[in-house]
Amino acid sequence: MKKIKVYIRLFDSTAFWGNVYLKEDQRLQDLLNDERKFIPVEKLEEKRGVSSEDTYVNVILHKDGISYMEER
């Protein structure tokens, strides 16, 4: 598995940075278009800007709630 940094925007205008995991031969488009309805994401929890104190929390997103996802 490879970790990919992504920027995600939801239909309710919530936006955040995070990580998703892909198989070695998989693209982000493949993840978004597979048969699963949910995607596990490591969501960045920022503490007033990027710092060494940043932490990630695991969240599960329903694909129907995602309006935009870009690999960064």
SULVENRA-V45032 format. One record per residue. N is the residue number from 0. RES is the residue in three letters. PSI is psi as a letter, one per 40 degrees, with the letter a starting at -180 (999 if undefined). BURIAL is b if it has 9 or more other C-alpha atoms within 8 Angstrom, else e. Layout:
n:N res:RES psi:PSI burial:BURIAL
n:N res:RES psi:PSI burial:BURIAL
This chain:
n:0 res:MET psi:i burial:e
n:1 res:LYS psi:i burial:e
n:2 res:LYS psi:h burial:e
n:3 res:ILE psi:h burial:b
n:4 res:LYS psi:h burial:b
n:5 res:VAL psi:i burial:b
n:6 res:TYR psi:h burial:b
n:7 res:ILE psi:h burial:b
n:8 res:ARG psi:h burial:b
n:9 res:LEU psi:i burial:b
n:10 res:PHE psi:d burial:e
n:11 res:ASP psi:e burial:e
n:12 res:SER psi:e burial:e
n:13 res:THR psi:h burial:e
n:14 res:ALA psi:i burial:e
n:15 res:PHE psi:i burial:b
n:16 res:TRP psi:i burial:b
n:17 res:GLY psi:a burial:b
n:18 res:ASN psi:i burial:b
n:19 res:VAL psi:i burial:b
n:20 res:TYR psi:h burial:b
n:21 res:LEU psi:i burial:b
n:22 res:LYS psi:i burial:e
n:23 res:GLU psi:d burial:e
n:24 res:ASP psi:e burial:e
n:25 res:GLN psi:i burial:e
n:26 res:ARG psi:i burial:e
n:27 res:LEU psi:d burial:e
n:28 res:GLN psi:d burial:e
n:29 res:ASP psi:d burial:e
n:30 res:LEU psi:d burial:b
n:31 res:LEU psi:d burial:e
n:32 res:ASN psi:e burial:e
n:33 res:ASP psi:a burial:e
n:34 res:GLU psi:e burial:e
n:35 res:ARG psi:i burial:e
n:36 res:LYS psi:e burial:e
n:37 res:PHE psi:i burial:e
n:38 res:ILE psi:h burial:b
n:39 res:PRO psi:h burial:b
n:40 res:VAL psi:h burial:b
n:41 res:GLU psi:h burial:b
n:42 res:LYS psi:h burial:b
n:43 res:LEU psi:h burial:b
n:44 res:GLU psi:g burial:e
n:45 res:GLU psi:i burial:b
n:46 res:LYS psi:g burial:e
n:47 res:ARG psi:g burial:e
n:48 res:GLY psi:i burial:e
n:49 res:VAL psi:h burial:e
n:50 res:SER psi:i burial:e
n:51 res:SER psi:e burial:e
n:52 res:GLU psi:e burial:e
n:53 res:ASP psi:i burial:b
n:54 res:THR psi:i burial:e
n:55 res:TYR psi:i burial:b
n:56 res:VAL psi:i burial:e
n:57 res:ASN psi:h burial:e
n:58 res:VAL psi:i burial:e
n:59 res:ILE psi:h burial:e
n:60 res:LEU psi:h burial:b
n:61 res:HIS psi:h burial:b
n:62 res:LYS psi:d burial:b
n:63 res:ASP psi:e burial:e
n:64 res:GLY psi:e burial:b
n:65 res:ILE psi:h burial:b
n:66 res:SER psi:d burial:b
n:67 res:TYR psi:h burial:e
n:68 res:MET psi:h burial:b
n:69 res:GLU psi:h burial:e
n:70 res:GLU psi:h burial:e
n:71 res:ARG psi:999 burial:e
